């Protein structure tokens, strides 16, 4: 079984932090370790994002949908992972998704104030967090260009990348085809041809109401011809 220090050092935003510095943090900051059985809700959409939430063991399922409920995206995050870290600050500081434990799952929470104190004292933490925020901001800008100039495959890829987190698996987009055609501004025949091409290339599978993503990294490569680390800031 991994020690607490090993668990922390493997977490996103803790990369590059020394063992000694983590030992200091453990002594200075109140860390909340929680356990959730399979099926239990970790957090619900709309709840205040006043803690940084890490998955330290097991896995969770994230679910996000639009206001009408006609468009939804599911994804699974396995430990080690951090849940929506870019919603702690800014104008909208509420969780954008509902999160459930897939199996017996360990969660670590650090309060916003404690995290602010860590950022103020440690440049490695600050750089990791700023890099995460910057990557997400840049990805959104590029996405607008993909949506206006890209093919159907690039438009679908952008939506999946924008609404899911690095390292996520078992990704499923739930939406009727006619709604997706309206969303992407294309004719049904063009959309169908795009889906068929993506399926033949091994990128997705689909039904009349769902798209199943085989590998998120493949969609990243489709957009940028690069690895996930180049686009999502992961190593």
Backbone bond lengths (Angstrom), bond angles and torsions (degrees), N, CA, C in turn:
res aa  C-N    CA-C-N  psi(-1)  N-CA   C-N-CA  omega(-1)  CA-C   N-CA-C  phi
1 X - - - 1.460 - - 1.534 109.40 -
2 X 1.321 117.31 135.41 1.444 121.08 -177.92 1.529 110.62 -70.31
3 X 1.332 115.41 145.54 1.459 120.07 176.06 1.523 109.22 -74.97
4 X 1.335 116.47 165.27 1.455 120.76 179.11 1.522 110.56 -59.42
5 X 1.339 117.33 -37.68 1.450 120.67 -179.43 1.526 111.16 -65.82
6 X 1.330 116.76 -40.28 1.461 120.31 177.99 1.519 111.01 -64.24
7 X 1.344 116.53 -40.69 1.460 120.93 178.57 1.523 110.83 -61.10
8 X 1.321 116.07 -46.06 1.458 120.36 -177.99 1.523 111.62 -66.17
9 X 1.327 117.19 -41.62 1.459 120.77 -176.77 1.527 112.36 -67.95
10 X 1.333 117.70 -19.82 1.465 121.59 178.92 1.527 113.29 -88.94
11 X 1.335 116.46 -9.01 1.450 120.09 -175.21 1.527 112.28 -76.63
12 X 1.349 116.83 146.22 1.463 119.14 171.53 1.527 108.87 -58.29
13 X 1.288 117.72 148.29 1.464 126.83 -176.49 1.525 112.98 77.58
14 X 1.350 118.10 -12.28 1.460 121.61 175.74 1.533 111.21 -102.19
15 X 1.325 116.93 -0.24 1.459 120.34 -176.22 1.522 111.45 -63.82
16 X 1.321 115.33 133.55 1.452 120.52 179.07 1.510 114.57 86.13
17 X 1.336 117.25 -3.27 1.464 121.31 179.71 1.528 108.64 -83.50
18 X 1.308 116.72 135.36 1.467 120.60 -177.09 1.520 111.88 -73.87
19 X 1.333 114.87 158.41 1.462 121.55 177.40 1.525 110.57 -58.72
20 X 1.322 116.50 -40.96 1.473 120.66 -179.22 1.527 111.54 -64.92
21 X 1.338 115.99 -40.39 1.468 119.09 179.81 1.519 110.70 -66.72
22 X 1.328 117.07 -39.42 1.462 119.71 177.52 1.518 110.73 -64.28
23 X 1.326 116.81 -38.32 1.470 120.30 177.00 1.527 110.45 -60.75
24 X 1.332 116.82 -39.03 1.459 120.71 177.53 1.528 110.89 -64.97
25 X 1.341 115.95 -41.88 1.460 120.63 -179.41 1.527 110.83 -63.11
26 X 1.324 115.86 -42.66 1.465 120.36 178.88 1.527 110.37 -58.76
27 X 1.328 116.06 -35.24 1.459 119.69 179.41 1.522 113.57 -78.28
28 X 1.340 117.27 -25.29 1.456 121.64 -174.66 1.528 113.57 -96.02
29 X 1.337 116.60 -32.21 1.466 121.84 -169.67 1.526 111.03 -111.64
30 X 1.325 115.02 143.65 1.462 119.79 176.52 1.528 108.74 -83.59
31 X 1.325 116.54 112.47 1.456 122.24 179.01 1.526 109.34 -98.84
32 X 1.320 116.22 128.66 1.461 121.17 -178.11 1.529 108.78 -101.39
33 X 1.328 117.20 109.73 1.463 122.27 178.28 1.528 108.10 -99.82
34 X 1.343 115.64 123.47 1.461 121.84 -176.56 1.516 110.20 -127.49
35 X 1.322 116.08 154.33 1.469 121.53 178.38 1.522 108.71 -124.72
36 X 1.333 115.72 132.63 1.461 121.65 -179.46 1.524 110.01 -123.16
37 X 1.338 118.21 128.47 1.468 119.90 175.20 1.520 110.69 -75.33
38 X 1.317 116.79 164.71 1.461 121.75 179.49 1.519 110.74 -55.26
39 X 1.339 115.79 132.45 1.459 121.33 177.12 1.515 114.98 91.07
40 X 1.316 118.13 -11.53 1.464 119.71 -179.02 1.525 110.46 -81.30
41 X 1.329 115.31 142.05 1.464 121.13 -179.21 1.527 110.01 -77.77
42 X 1.325 115.41 126.96 1.465 121.64 176.40 1.522 109.79 -83.61
43 X 1.306 116.83 -44.92 1.463 122.36 175.27 1.523 108.96 -156.20
44 X 1.329 116.14 154.62 1.461 120.99 -178.66 1.523 110.66 -112.66
45 X 1.327 115.41 152.71 1.452 120.62 177.22 1.523 109.20 -56.53
46 X 1.329 116.10 136.36 1.451 120.30 178.50 1.510 114.94 92.78
47 X 1.337 117.81 -13.46 1.458 120.03 177.35 1.526 110.19 -72.62
48 X 1.316 116.00 149.35 1.460 120.62 -177.84 1.521 111.10 -63.28
49 X 1.328 115.86 131.08 1.467 121.37 179.00 1.529 107.79 -91.01
50 X 1.330 116.21 74.74 1.459 121.58 -176.26 1.524 112.59 -104.18
51 X 1.325 116.78 7.72 1.459 122.53 174.71 1.531 109.55 -136.05
52 X 1.303 116.80 147.62 1.455 121.37 168.68 1.527 106.02 -83.26
53 X 1.329 116.94 124.23 1.462 121.68 -171.39 1.519 111.00 -114.97
54 X 1.330 116.03 120.29 1.458 122.64 -179.57 1.527 110.77 -111.55
55 X 1.325 115.89 143.36 1.470 121.63 169.70 1.527 106.17 -94.35
56 X 1.329 117.21 113.80 1.463 120.32 -176.04 1.522 112.91 -104.27
57 X 1.333 117.32 -14.61 1.465 121.47 173.29 1.518 108.32 -157.23
58 X 1.336 116.06 153.73 1.457 119.75 -178.90 1.516 112.26 76.45
59 X 1.335 116.67 -150.08 1.465 121.31 -177.90 1.517 110.18 -155.71
60 X 1.336 115.26 158.93 1.459 121.83 179.68 1.522 109.91 -130.33
61 X 1.328 115.31 157.52 1.457 122.64 177.46 1.515 108.38 -114.06
62 X 1.348 116.69 123.52 1.456 122.60 179.46 1.521 109.86 -102.46
63 X 1.344 115.25 140.41 1.457 121.01 -178.89 1.526 108.73 -133.76
64 X 1.329 116.45 124.62 1.456 121.43 179.22 1.522 108.19 -131.90
65 X 1.352 117.08 141.03 1.462 120.70 178.92 1.513 109.97 -144.15
66 X 1.343 115.98 162.32 1.456 119.45 176.66 1.522 110.34 -81.18
67 X 1.327 117.20 174.35 1.468 121.11 -173.41 1.521 113.16 -62.17
68 X 1.320 116.65 -32.87 1.464 119.77 -178.22 1.526 112.45 -79.62
69 X 1.333 116.58 -15.42 1.460 120.01 -178.13 1.513 113.92 78.78
70 X 1.342 117.64 8.40 1.468 121.23 -177.59 1.524 112.53 -90.29
71 X 1.332 116.58 -8.39 1.466 121.74 -178.15 1.521 108.12 -136.02
72 X 1.333 117.08 124.15 1.465 120.14 -178.68 1.527 110.01 -143.98
73 X 1.333 114.97 148.78 1.463 121.71 177.64 1.522 108.91 -129.29
74 X 1.329 115.57 132.09 1.464 122.85 176.15 1.525 108.63 -113.32
75 X 1.329 115.35 146.81 1.467 120.03 176.29 1.531 108.73 -154.18
76 X 1.324 115.48 156.23 1.461 121.36 177.24 1.518 109.44 -116.67
77 X 1.329 116.08 134.56 1.457 122.54 175.59 1.519 109.22 -116.43
78 X 1.321 115.70 127.35 1.459 121.12 177.30 1.522 109.84 -103.12
79 X 1.320 115.44 150.24 1.464 120.11 177.99 1.526 110.31 -63.48
80 X 1.343 118.24 145.04 1.476 127.01 -2.67 1.528 111.04 -86.02
81 X 1.318 116.18 138.73 1.462 120.06 -178.37 1.525 108.87 -156.55
82 X 1.330 115.61 162.11 1.461 121.41 174.94 1.522 107.46 -122.81
83 X 1.332 116.55 140.40 1.457 121.73 -174.51 1.530 110.44 -95.63
84 X 1.323 116.77 117.41 1.477 125.34 176.12 1.536 113.08 38.17
85 X 1.326 118.25 62.55 1.471 120.20 -177.37 1.523 114.63 -68.15
86 X 1.340 117.84 -17.05 1.458 120.67 -177.14 1.524 113.13 -87.52
87 X 1.337 118.10 11.81 1.462 120.78 178.14 1.529 112.44 -110.41
88 X 1.324 117.03 11.76 1.460 119.97 178.51 1.522 112.08 -79.69
89 X 1.328 116.67 -25.83 1.457 120.95 -176.78 1.523 109.57 -128.84
90 X 1.329 115.86 167.32 1.452 120.11 179.91 1.515 111.56 103.03
91 X 1.314 114.92 -167.50 1.466 120.60 -176.35 1.530 111.78 -74.69
92 X 1.323 116.61 -36.46 1.467 120.94 -177.26 1.525 108.36 -109.78
93 X 1.325 117.46 103.05 1.465 121.80 -176.48 1.527 110.99 -115.29
94 X 1.320 114.73 50.73 1.464 121.27 176.57 1.522 108.84 -127.77
95 X 1.329 116.12 150.35 1.466 119.23 179.70 1.526 110.28 -63.34
96 X 1.328 117.77 130.38 1.466 121.04 -179.12 1.523 113.23 -84.22
97 X 1.315 116.82 -0.53 1.466 120.37 -173.71 1.524 110.59 -145.73
98 X 1.314 114.85 162.17 1.464 121.58 170.26 1.520 107.93 -96.43
99 X 1.321 116.59 138.40 1.460 122.04 -175.94 1.529 109.29 -124.13
100 X 1.344 116.15 126.68 1.459 122.22 178.12 1.519 110.65 -121.82
101 X 1.312 116.43 147.39 1.461 120.96 174.61 1.523 109.09 -73.53
102 X 1.317 116.98 130.43 1.464 122.01 177.60 1.520 110.08 -81.41
103 X 1.303 116.02 -34.04 1.458 124.39 -179.42 1.518 106.91 -143.51
104 X 1.305 118.28 -173.24 1.460 120.03 174.07 1.534 107.44 -60.78
105 X 1.334 115.93 118.34 1.458 120.83 -168.45 1.524 111.71 -130.07
106 X 1.338 115.53 135.53 1.446 121.22 176.26 1.522 110.88 -96.25
107 X 1.317 116.02 132.83 1.458 122.87 -178.78 1.530 109.63 -122.89
108 X 1.325 116.01 137.86 1.461 122.26 173.96 1.524 107.97 -116.93
109 X 1.350 115.93 130.85 1.456 120.64 177.59 1.523 110.22 -121.85
110 X 1.339 113.91 137.95 1.463 121.46 174.71 1.519 107.02 -124.07
111 X 1.332 117.85 127.79 1.462 120.79 -177.20 1.523 110.85 -63.00
112 X 1.322 116.07 154.66 1.461 120.98 179.86 1.527 111.10 -57.60
113 X 1.324 117.00 -44.18 1.460 119.52 -177.86 1.527 111.35 -63.96
114 X 1.329 116.96 -42.35 1.459 119.66 177.78 1.528 110.57 -63.57
115 X 1.322 116.78 -38.50 1.458 119.88 179.57 1.525 110.92 -67.18
116 X 1.324 116.78 -39.11 1.466 120.45 176.13 1.529 110.05 -59.85
117 X 1.320 116.38 -41.97 1.465 120.26 178.65 1.529 111.36 -63.30
118 X 1.330 116.47 -38.87 1.469 120.30 177.77 1.529 110.29 -64.29
119 X 1.337 116.09 -44.56 1.459 120.15 180.00 1.523 111.58 -61.50
120 X 1.321 115.87 -37.05 1.460 120.16 -178.26 1.527 112.35 -69.62
121 X 1.328 116.52 -25.51 1.461 120.56 -174.80 1.522 114.04 -100.87
122 X 1.336 117.80 -17.61 1.459 119.77 -171.73 1.519 110.73 -133.15
123 X 1.335 116.51 117.47 1.463 121.46 -177.36 1.527 112.56 -69.60
124 X 1.338 118.18 -27.35 1.468 120.40 179.67 1.525 109.79 -67.01
125 X 1.331 116.72 -46.54 1.461 120.15 176.58 1.529 110.36 -60.74
126 X 1.317 116.16 -43.79 1.463 120.73 -178.51 1.520 110.64 -61.49
127 X 1.336 117.11 -45.22 1.463 120.69 179.71 1.532 110.43 -63.18
128 X 1.326 117.71 -44.70 1.473 121.02 -180.00 1.528 111.32 -59.01
129 X 1.323 115.54 -43.53 1.463 118.86 -177.19 1.523 111.45 -71.91
130 X 1.335 117.50 -43.16 1.461 120.57 177.52 1.519 111.35 -62.14
131 X 1.321 116.84 -37.08 1.457 120.60 178.17 1.528 110.68 -63.50
132 X 1.334 116.50 -41.11 1.464 120.77 177.79 1.519 110.90 -61.30
133 X 1.329 116.80 -46.78 1.466 120.93 179.95 1.524 111.42 -63.81
134 X 1.327 116.51 -41.92 1.469 120.74 -177.90 1.519 111.65 -66.20
135 X 1.328 116.67 -42.42 1.461 120.75 179.64 1.523 110.60 -59.72
136 X 1.333 116.84 -44.23 1.459 120.28 -179.72 1.527 111.72 -65.57
137 X 1.332 116.89 -39.21 1.467 120.43 178.92 1.521 111.02 -65.64
138 X 1.326 117.29 -43.21 1.461 121.38 -179.54 1.528 111.39 -67.65
139 X 1.334 115.13 -35.55 1.454 119.52 179.66 1.534 110.66 -63.81
140 X 1.335 116.60 -37.98 1.462 120.34 179.42 1.519 111.30 -65.18
141 X 1.331 117.12 -40.49 1.463 120.45 179.17 1.519 110.91 -63.78
142 X 1.347 116.39 -45.68 1.459 119.53 179.00 1.525 110.96 -62.77
143 X 1.320 115.60 -33.55 1.458 119.93 -177.62 1.513 113.10 -62.39
144 X 1.332 116.96 -35.96 1.458 120.01 178.12 1.524 110.43 -61.19
145 X 1.318 116.60 -39.02 1.465 120.48 178.90 1.523 110.93 -68.49
146 X 1.348 116.56 -40.61 1.464 118.82 178.46 1.521 111.29 -63.20
147 X 1.351 116.66 -37.73 1.455 120.15 -177.73 1.521 112.01 -69.72
148 X 1.328 117.04 -29.66 1.467 119.47 -177.72 1.519 113.37 -91.07
149 X 1.345 116.91 -31.23 1.461 120.00 -174.16 1.521 114.57 -114.87
150 X 1.325 117.04 -19.81 1.455 119.96 -173.14 1.516 113.81 -79.65
151 X 1.344 114.58 167.11 1.455 120.27 175.21 1.518 110.46 -77.23
152 X 1.328 116.45 179.49 1.463 120.68 179.84 1.517 110.86 -58.69
153 X 1.329 117.00 -41.24 1.463 119.34 -178.95 1.524 111.38 -62.16
154 X 1.335 118.17 -40.03 1.460 121.61 179.81 1.527 111.13 -69.63
155 X 1.308 116.99 -36.62 1.467 119.96 -179.82 1.524 110.43 -67.80
156 X 1.317 116.61 -44.16 1.465 120.03 177.50 1.526 110.17 -63.61
157 X 1.314 115.64 -43.35 1.468 119.77 -179.54 1.525 110.61 -60.03
158 X 1.327 117.23 -42.36 1.461 119.05 -179.82 1.520 111.60 -61.86
159 X 1.319 117.42 -45.31 1.460 119.88 -178.94 1.524 111.21 -60.09
160 X 1.322 115.95 -41.07 1.467 119.32 179.75 1.527 110.68 -66.57
161 X 1.329 116.98 -46.16 1.464 120.61 -178.91 1.520 110.77 -64.19
162 X 1.341 117.37 -41.12 1.458 121.09 -177.81 1.525 112.49 -66.69
163 X 1.325 117.27 -31.23 1.463 120.95 -174.24 1.524 113.68 -101.96
164 X 1.321 116.99 4.61 1.463 119.92 177.72 1.524 109.68 -127.83
165 X 1.325 115.21 166.18 1.455 120.80 -176.40 1.523 111.65 -103.43
166 X 1.329 117.16 157.11 1.472 120.46 175.67 1.527 110.48 -55.24
167 X 1.327 115.73 136.59 1.454 120.60 178.68 1.511 115.29 84.26
168 X 1.330 118.05 -2.60 1.463 119.83 -178.37 1.523 111.25 -72.31
169 X 1.333 115.69 149.19 1.466 122.68 -179.36 1.530 109.67 -132.41
170 X 1.324 115.89 178.20 1.462 121.46 177.88 1.529 110.10 49.59
171 X 1.323 116.41 50.84 1.470 121.82 -176.08 1.526 110.03 -86.00
172 X 1.332 114.62 133.15 1.454 120.08 -178.78 1.522 109.56 -137.57
173 X 1.316 116.44 127.56 1.459 122.52 176.34 1.519 107.62 -105.54
174 X 1.332 116.60 122.64 1.465 121.80 -177.84 1.525 109.13 -109.86
175 X 1.316 116.56 114.68 1.466 121.72 179.72 1.525 108.27 -171.40
176 X 1.324 117.36 142.97 1.458 120.08 177.55 1.528 110.07 -68.12
177 X 1.323 115.22 146.82 1.468 119.40 -177.26 1.520 112.52 -58.91
178 X 1.320 117.75 -39.36 1.463 119.20 -178.20 1.529 111.20 -65.35
179 X 1.341 116.95 -32.59 1.456 120.01 176.79 1.527 110.86 -70.98
180 X 1.331 116.25 -36.90 1.460 119.72 177.21 1.523 111.07 -67.16
181 X 1.320 116.98 -37.02 1.470 120.27 177.10 1.527 110.13 -61.16
182 X 1.331 116.05 -42.47 1.465 120.24 178.35 1.518 110.63 -66.10
183 X 1.327 115.74 -40.94 1.467 121.10 -179.57 1.527 111.31 -60.54
184 X 1.331 116.28 -44.85 1.459 120.76 -176.91 1.529 113.34 -90.55
185 X 1.332 117.08 -4.63 1.455 121.01 175.98 1.518 114.23 67.48
186 X 1.341 117.64 41.49 1.460 121.11 -179.05 1.534 110.06 -131.16
187 X 1.312 115.57 162.30 1.452 121.50 176.57 1.534 109.87 -74.75
188 X 1.332 115.61 156.04 1.457 120.71 -177.76 1.529 112.02 -58.58
189 X 1.333 116.59 -41.90 1.465 120.38 -178.54 1.530 110.80 -63.95
190 X 1.320 116.73 -40.12 1.469 120.99 178.89 1.528 110.34 -65.64
191 X 1.316 115.43 -42.34 1.465 120.40 -179.85 1.523 110.44 -64.31
192 X 1.327 116.97 -44.82 1.463 121.59 179.85 1.526 110.70 -60.85
193 X 1.316 116.22 -41.32 1.463 120.15 179.23 1.522 110.89 -64.59
194 X 1.324 116.36 -38.86 1.459 120.45 178.28 1.520 112.08 -64.86
195 X 1.339 116.82 -42.33 1.456 121.04 178.12 1.531 111.18 -63.44
196 X 1.323 115.42 -43.42 1.470 119.79 -179.97 1.522 110.89 -61.45
197 X 1.338 116.20 -41.95 1.466 120.55 179.56 1.529 110.60 -64.06
198 X 1.331 117.68 -42.57 1.465 120.99 180.00 1.529 111.05 -65.70
199 X 1.332 116.04 -36.67 1.465 119.43 177.86 1.519 110.78 -66.42
200 X 1.319 117.23 -43.02 1.465 121.38 179.55 1.529 111.59 -63.80
201 X 1.311 116.70 -28.50 1.472 121.27 178.10 1.524 112.01 -85.42
202 X 1.312 117.49 0.42 1.456 121.30 177.08 1.512 114.68 78.66
203 X 1.334 117.57 18.59 1.462 121.03 -177.85 1.521 112.76 -86.86
204 X 1.322 117.11 -37.18 1.465 121.10 -175.27 1.521 110.59 -144.22
205 X 1.318 113.92 169.28 1.462 122.05 163.00 1.523 105.16 -132.00
206 X 1.317 118.75 165.38 1.463 118.46 -175.78 1.519 112.10 -160.20
207 X 1.341 113.82 159.30 1.460 123.29 170.89 1.529 106.10 -125.13
208 X 1.318 116.84 -169.42 1.465 119.83 179.92 1.524 111.90 -68.58
209 X 1.351 117.74 -19.47 1.461 120.21 -175.35 1.525 114.40 -124.91
210 X 1.341 118.10 -5.33 1.459 119.42 -174.37 1.518 112.34 -141.09
211 X 1.334 114.71 148.50 1.456 122.03 169.90 1.518 107.75 -115.95
212 X 1.333 116.95 135.02 1.456 122.39 179.35 1.529 108.44 -114.55
213 X 1.305 116.47 123.06 1.464 121.60 -176.92 1.519 109.24 -92.67
214 X 1.324 117.31 123.17 1.457 120.82 -179.07 1.517 112.55 -72.75
215 X 1.331 116.34 -42.10 1.464 120.01 -175.77 1.527 109.19 -155.19
216 X 1.310 117.11 116.49 1.466 121.89 -178.19 1.529 111.56 -60.18
217 X 1.327 116.86 -37.76 1.461 120.85 -178.72 1.523 111.47 -61.01
218 X 1.335 117.32 -34.88 1.464 120.13 178.13 1.529 111.32 -63.08
219 X 1.340 116.75 -35.49 1.458 119.50 177.74 1.525 111.11 -69.64
220 X 1.315 116.40 -35.96 1.459 120.20 176.04 1.528 110.61 -62.53
221 X 1.309 115.86 -42.76 1.462 120.10 179.51 1.516 110.91 -66.98
222 X 1.305 116.50 -33.40 1.459 120.36 177.01 1.528 110.44 -62.03
223 X 1.328 116.74 -39.95 1.457 121.08 -177.79 1.516 113.53 -76.10
224 X 1.314 116.06 -41.96 1.459 118.73 -171.36 1.522 114.26 -123.14
225 X 1.325 117.16 -3.17 1.458 120.36 -175.33 1.526 109.76 54.15
226 X 1.329 114.63 43.00 1.465 120.78 -177.51 1.507 108.84 -142.57
227 X 1.325 115.51 171.62 1.451 120.89 178.66 1.512 109.81 -81.24
228 X 1.326 116.66 166.51 1.464 121.99 179.08 1.515 111.28 -59.97
229 X 1.328 117.09 -31.13 1.466 119.79 -178.15 1.521 111.09 -65.56
230 X 1.326 118.06 -32.29 1.457 120.96 -177.97 1.514 111.70 -71.51
231 X 1.339 117.53 -33.40 1.448 120.85 -173.76 1.525 111.83 -97.94
232 X 1.320 117.23 -42.55 1.452 120.82 -175.51 1.519 113.82 -95.04
233 X 1.331 117.97 -3.14 1.443 119.58 177.38 1.509 114.06 77.91
234 X 1.322 117.46 13.82 1.463 121.07 178.90 1.510 109.95 -92.85
235 X 1.314 115.47 152.06 1.473 120.26 176.56 1.515 109.22 -110.20
